[in-house]
Amino acid sequence: MTATLGAEMPKLSKKFGLKFVAGPYVTNEHRIVAIVETQKVENLSDFLLESGLLQWNSTHITPAQPMDEGIDQINKLKPLY
């Protein structure tokens, strides 16, 4: 499965609109680590499902954004007190 997945990943990445910024890196604990850019987190979830990676690897998706974008969003919030 690993041997064929390497050739399929670029096609699936394009299909789901993913850009791998770092990785994917694999560990001997059946874990893959990657930093991925995408418009919607659902695109990454769909990629993991269709690629089969969910069947034999641990996955954890942590949505993130650049620091300046996060600060801009915080500055737009109404203060709690």
Backbone hydrogen bonds, N-H to C=O, Kabsch-Sander energy under -0.5 kcal/mol:
donor,donor_aa,acceptor,acceptor_aa,energy
5,L,1,M,-2.0
6,G,2,T,-1.5
7,A,3,A,-0.5
8,E,4,T,-1.2
9,M,5,L,-2.3
12,L,8,E,-2.6
13,S,9,M,-3.0
14,K,10,P,-2.1
15,K,11,K,-2.4
16,F,12,L,-2.2
17,G,14,K,-1.0
18,L,13,S,-3.1
19,K,37,E,-2.1
21,V,19,K,-0.7
21,V,35,I,-2.9
22,A,35,I,-1.6
25,Y,33,V,-2.7
27,T,31,R,-1.9
30,H,27,T,-1.0
32,I,58,S,-0.9
33,V,25,Y,-2.8
35,I,22,A,-2.6
36,V,34,A,-0.5
37,E,19,K,-3.0
43,N,40,K,-1.3
44,L,40,K,-0.8
45,S,41,V,-1.9
46,D,42,E,-2.7
47,F,43,N,-2.0
48,L,44,L,-2.5
49,L,45,S,-2.0
50,E,46,D,-2.8
51,S,47,F,-2.4
52,G,48,L,-0.8
52,G,49,L,-0.6
53,L,48,L,-0.6
54,L,48,L,-1.4
55,Q,52,G,-1.8
56,W,52,G,-0.6
56,W,53,L,-0.8
57,N,53,L,-1.1
58,S,30,H,-2.5
62,T,60,H,-0.5
69,E,66,P,-0.5
70,G,66,P,-1.9
71,I,67,M,-2.5
72,D,68,D,-2.1
73,Q,69,E,-2.0
74,I,70,G,-2.2
75,N,71,I,-2.5
76,K,72,D,-0.8
76,K,73,Q,-0.7
77,L,74,I,-1.4
